[in-house]
Amino acid sequence: MNAPIRVAVTGAAGNIGYALLFRLASGDCYGKNQPIILQLLEIPTGLKALEGVVMELQDSAFPLLHGIETSDDPNVAFKGVNQAFLVGSRPRTKDMNRADLITANGPIFVGQGKAIAANAASDVRVLVVGNPCNTNALIAMHAGKGVPADRWHAMTRLDENRAKAQLAKKSGALPGAVQNVGIWGNHSDTMYPDFANAKINGAAATRVCDRAWLEGDFLKTVATRGKAIIEARGASSAASAASAAVDHMSSLWHGTAPGEFTSMAVCSNGEYGVPKGLIFSFPVTAKGGNWKVVEGLELDDFAKAKIAATTKELESERETVKDLLG
């Protein structure tokens, strides 16, 4: 049995946090030989609910859960952490546009970025789940001076999983037979699920599925899936978001399989012409906690136009929060 790692989760009593914690404690993310200590952050008004979550975790008697710590202070919650899931963020209200949401969440992620830089372990990896996650991660990265830029991630694995599910459903294949569906850009309805480089049972997705469907209903369904779930069940897609967060960090921890890649929103170094410094989702491979953008993927004019549109949106979001980037 390995020594335990410290895993921070913010917004731990919220719907996504609640779904996430039991997956982490069971070993689904880091493996059945990797104990963890959970360090849970909540706002003061959420601490009472968090007490109940802790009771449930204790009552589950997870062998891999070697400790639980709770706090409303980021400096306490991030002390010595090796892995951090930044789930908590202000939700979007009825009359709030995306720019207002970005502005409202900015100070939260400035504070958390600073606290991570001041307190986390030297090997920390950070996944921002709270939306708008790309730009929240950008804010936290700039605030977290001293933590290397490649340690900050935003989650587009949910978009990838949704895309895989739609390709599987359309083709009659199992989801596990769908590979290399890269998500480009922002976790918003402008993100581009790259069907042209995807494979279904080893065959090109464009040979298995009709191109008109791929460019039309497929892209629309993936882009609007979150809204459809809210309309259907009256609540957001918390469980699938938590599952995607586990998938993201598991891929980073264990590595991607040979010949396969996954999707992570990471700090651009200028790959594929994306402006440097944007938190942008690319197809990546992972090994030993590090990632690398997949090189040499062919992008047709359709794909390039989609990527240009999502890049423009992220540049606009960056402009909205420029005063927070130091």
C-alpha positions in Angstrom: 0.0 0.0 0.0 1.3 3.4 -1.0 1.5 6.4 1.3 -1.7 8.5 1.2 -1.9 11.5 -1.0 -3.8 14.7 0.0 -6.8 15.5 -2.3 -8.6 18.8 -1.9 -12.2 19.3 -3.1 -13.9 22.7 -3.0 -17.6 23.1 -3.0 -17.5 19.7 -1.3 -21.1 19.7 0.0 -22.6 20.7 -3.4 -24.1 18.3 -5.9 -21.0 17.7 -7.9 -18.8 17.5 -4.8 -21.1 15.1 -3.2 -21.1 12.8 -6.2 -17.3 13.1 -6.6 -16.2 12.4 -3.0 -17.5 8.8 -2.9 -15.8 8.0 -6.2 -12.5 9.3 -4.9 -12.8 7.5 -1.6 -13.5 4.2 -3.3 -10.3 4.3 -5.4 -12.0 4.9 -8.7 -9.6 7.7 -9.5 -6.1 6.8 -8.2 -6.4 3.1 -7.9 -7.1 0.4 -5.3 -3.6 0.7 -3.8 -3.6 4.5 -3.3 -4.9 5.8 0.0 -6.1 9.4 0.2 -6.8 12.1 2.7 -9.6 14.3 1.7 -9.3 18.0 2.5 -12.7 19.6 1.9 -13.5 23.3 1.5 -16.9 24.9 1.8 -18.3 28.4 2.4 -19.3 29.0 6.0 -23.0 28.5 5.2 -22.2 25.1 3.7 -20.2 23.7 6.6 -23.3 22.2 8.3 -24.2 20.2 5.2 -20.6 19.2 4.9 -20.8 17.6 8.4 -23.4 15.3 7.0 -21.4 14.4 4.0 -18.4 13.6 6.2 -20.7 11.3 8.3 -21.7 9.4 5.2 -18.1 9.1 4.1 -17.2 7.7 7.5 -20.2 5.4 7.5 -19.1 3.9 4.1 -15.9 2.6 5.8 -13.7 3.1 2.7 -10.4 1.3 3.3 -8.5 3.8 1.2 -9.9 6.9 3.0 -7.2 7.6 5.6 -8.5 10.9 6.8 -11.0 13.8 6.3 -10.4 17.4 7.0 -12.9 20.2 6.6 -12.5 24.0 6.5 -13.9 27.3 5.2 -10.3 28.6 4.8 -8.6 27.9 1.5 -5.2 28.2 3.2 -6.2 25.3 5.5 -7.9 23.2 2.8 -5.0 23.4 0.4 -2.2 22.7 2.9 0.1 20.1 1.5 -2.3 18.9 -1.2 -1.1 16.9 -4.1 -4.3 17.0 -6.1 -7.0 19.6 -6.2 -10.5 19.6 -7.6 -11.9 23.2 -7.8 -15.6 22.4 -8.0 -17.2 25.2 -6.1 -18.2 28.3 -8.0 -21.0 30.8 -8.1 -23.9 29.4 -10.2 -25.4 31.3 -13.0 -28.7 33.0 -12.0 -31.7 33.6 -14.3 -30.8 37.1 -15.5 -27.0 36.7 -15.5 -25.1 36.6 -18.8 -21.8 34.7 -19.2 -19.6 37.8 -18.8 -21.4 38.6 -15.5 -20.8 35.0 -14.3 -17.1 35.3 -15.2 -16.8 38.5 -13.3 -18.6 37.2 -10.3 -16.4 34.1 -10.0 -13.1 35.9 -10.6 -12.4 36.8 -7.0 -13.1 33.2 -5.8 -10.4 31.8 -8.1 -7.9 34.6 -7.4 -8.1 33.6 -3.7 -7.9 29.9 -4.4 -5.0 30.3 -6.8 -3.0 32.3 -4.2 -3.8 29.7 -1.5 -2.7 26.8 -3.6 0.6 28.6 -4.5 1.2 29.4 -0.8 0.2 26.0 0.7 0.0 23.1 -1.7 2.7 20.4 -2.2 5.3 21.0 -4.9 3.8 18.3 -7.1 0.2 19.7 -7.0 -2.1 19.2 -10.0 -5.2 21.3 -10.2 -8.5 20.6 -12.1 -11.0 23.4 -12.3 -14.6 22.0 -12.7 -16.6 25.1 -11.6 -17.8 27.0 -14.6 -16.9 28.9 -16.6 -14.0 26.5 -16.0 -11.5 27.6 -18.7 -11.4 31.2 -17.6 -11.7 30.3 -13.9 -8.6 28.2 -14.4 -6.9 31.1 -16.2 -7.6 33.4 -13.2 -6.4 30.8 -10.7 -3.2 30.1 -12.7 -2.3 33.8 -12.8 -3.0 34.2 -9.1 -1.0 31.1 -8.3 2.4 32.5 -9.0 5.1 29.9 -8.5 3.0 26.9 -9.5 4.1 25.9 -13.1 1.5 26.7 -15.7 1.2 23.1 -16.9 -0.3 22.1 -13.5 -3.5 24.0 -14.1 -6.3 22.3 -15.9 -10.0 22.9 -16.8 -12.4 20.1 -17.4 -13.6 19.2 -20.9 -13.7 15.5 -20.3 -17.5 15.7 -19.8 -17.8 17.1 -23.4 -15.6 14.2 -24.6 -17.6 11.6 -22.7 -20.9 13.1 -24.1 -19.4 13.0 -27.6 -18.3 9.4 -27.2 -21.8 8.4 -26.0 -23.5 10.0 -29.0 -21.1 8.3 -31.5 -21.6 5.0 -29.8 -25.4 5.4 -29.8 -25.4 6.4 -33.5 -23.1 3.5 -34.6 -24.5 0.8 -32.4 -21.0 0.4 -30.8 -20.2 0.3 -27.1 -18.8 3.6 -25.6 -15.5 1.8 -24.9 -15.1 1.2 -28.7 -15.0 4.9 -29.4 -11.6 6.4 -29.1 -9.7 9.7 -29.8 -12.5 12.1 -29.6 -10.6 15.3 -29.0 -12.4 18.4 -27.6 -11.0 21.7 -28.8 -11.4 25.1 -27.0 -13.8 26.3 -24.4 -16.2 24.3 -22.2 -19.2 26.1 -23.7 -21.4 25.6 -26.6 -18.6 26.8 -28.9 -16.3 23.8 -28.0 -15.5 21.5 -31.0 -15.7 17.7 -30.6 -13.3 16.5 -33.3 -15.2 13.7 -35.1 -12.8 13.7 -38.0 -9.9 12.2 -36.0 -12.2 9.9 -33.9 -12.4 6.1 -34.3 -15.1 3.6 -33.7 -14.0 0.0 -33.4 -10.8 1.2 -35.1 -12.5 2.7 -38.1 -12.7 6.4 -38.8 -15.9 7.9 -37.4 -16.5 9.7 -40.7 -16.7 6.3 -42.4 -19.1 4.9 -39.8 -21.4 7.9 -39.4 -22.9 10.2 -41.9 -21.0 13.5 -42.3 -24.2 15.5 -42.4 -25.2 14.1 -39.0 -21.8 14.7 -37.6 -21.8 18.3 -38.6 -25.4 18.8 -37.5 -27.2 16.8 -34.9 -24.1 15.4 -33.3 -22.4 18.8 -32.6 -25.7 20.3 -31.5 -26.5 17.4 -29.1 -23.1 17.5 -27.5 -23.1 21.3 -27.2 -26.6 21.5 -25.6 -26.5 18.3 -23.5 -26.2 20.0 -20.2 -29.3 22.1 -20.9 -31.3 19.1 -22.0 -30.5 17.3 -18.8 -31.6 20.3 -16.7 -34.9 20.4 -18.7 -35.4 16.6 -18.2 -34.6 16.1 -14.6 -34.9 19.6 -13.2 -31.3 19.7 -12.0 -27.8 19.9 -13.5 -25.7 17.0 -14.7 -23.8 16.6 -11.4 -23.1 12.9 -11.5 -21.7 12.9 -15.0 -19.6 15.9 -14.2 -18.2 14.2 -11.2 -17.5 11.1 -13.2 -15.7 13.2 -15.9 -13.6 14.8 -13.2 -12.5 11.4 -12.0 -11.8 10.4 -15.6 -9.6 13.5 -16.2 -7.5 13.0 -13.1 -7.3 9.3 -13.5 -5.9 9.8 -17.0 -3.4 12.3 -15.7 -2.4 10.0 -12.8 -2.3 6.6 -14.7 -1.5 7.9 -18.2 -3.2 7.4 -21.5 -3.0 4.1 -23.3 -0.6 3.8 -26.3 -2.2 5.1 -29.4 -5.0 6.9 -27.5 -5.5 10.5 -26.4 -8.0 12.4 -24.3 -9.1 16.0 -23.9 -7.8 18.4 -21.3 -8.1 22.2 -21.2 -4.5 23.3 -20.5 -2.3 26.4 -20.9 -1.6 26.8 -24.6 2.0 27.1 -25.7 0.9 28.1 -29.2 0.1 24.7 -30.5 -2.1 24.7 -33.6 -1.9 28.5 -33.7 -3.9 28.9 -30.4 -2.7 32.1 -28.6 -0.2 31.4 -25.9 -1.5 31.5 -22.4 -5.1 30.6 -23.0 -6.6 27.7 -21.1 -7.7 25.8 -24.1 -8.8 22.2 -24.6 -6.6 20.1 -26.8 -6.3 16.4 -27.6 -3.5 15.3 -25.2 -1.5 12.3 -24.1 -0.6 11.9 -20.4 2.1 10.1 -18.5 3.3 10.4 -14.9 1.2 13.4 -14.1 2.3 15.4 -17.2 0.6 16.0 -20.5 1.5 16.7 -24.1 -0.6 18.1 -26.9 -1.0 15.6 -29.7 0.9 16.9 -32.7 0.2 16.5 -36.4 -3.6 16.0 -36.4 -5.3 16.9 -39.6 -7.8 19.7 -39.4 -10.0 20.5 -42.4 -11.6 23.9 -43.1 -14.7 23.0 -41.1 -12.7 22.1 -38.0 -10.5 25.2 -38.4 -13.5 27.4 -38.4 -14.9 25.8 -35.3 -11.6 26.1 -33.5 -11.3 29.8 -34.5 -14.8 30.5 -33.1 -14.0 28.9 -29.7 -10.6 30.6 -29.6 -12.3 34.0 -30.2 -14.7 33.3 -27.3 -11.9 32.5 -24.9 -9.9 35.6 -26.0 -13.1 37.6 -25.2 -13.4 36.0 -21.8 -9.7 36.7 -21.1 -10.4 40.4 -21.9 -13.3 40.4 -19.5 -11.1 39.4 -16.6 -7.9 41.2 -17.6 -7.8 43.2 -14.4 -7.6 40.0 -12.4 -4.7 38.6 -14.3 -2.0 40.8 -12.8 
